[in-house]
Amino acid sequence: METFKVLIEIPKGTVNNKFEFDHKTNKMVLDFVYEDLVWPFNYGEVIGTLGGDGDALDALVYSTNPLPQSAVVDCIPFGICRTLDRGEQDDKLMLVPVGDVLTEKYKDIKDFSEQDKQVVRDLYAKIALQKKKSVIIQGFFGKERALEEIKANVI
């Protein structure tokens, strides 16, 4: 079982606020305030990675309960959401925390229902609308593709 450390920036259930970790100041900062948006998963970054956009790889962390902001959590990847943000590749890794009961539910993307995928699509459509930018979900792919992405971007 391969695990990766994820820094939680936004706990599941957070209303409207988008936080990001600022690597220059080593502080969590408020990046954007949305309207009528609730984060359906924990959001963060895979520690020790650097994607093509110059940021750490994005992580959607599915857990039974919200995880605290700034927590570092050992996670198991089960999929990846291929995403174009303003024409640039900005994929979202999909993971579950080690020890959470959801590790039994989400072992690979085939375990992620169409309804679950629609929640992700709807969230990013709302984000794109409010930020007045283009975000296109290109598809959802399995654990092996997620592992390849992480390993290719380790710094």
Secondary structure, 3 states (H helix, E strand, C coil): CCCEEEEEEECCCCEEEEEEEECCCCEEEEEEEEEEEECCCEEEEECCECCCCCCCCEEEECCCCCCCCCCEEEEEEEEEEEEEECCEECCEEEEEECCCCHHHHCCCHHHCCHHHHHHHHHHHHHHHHHHCCCEEEEEEEEHHHHHHHHHHCEC
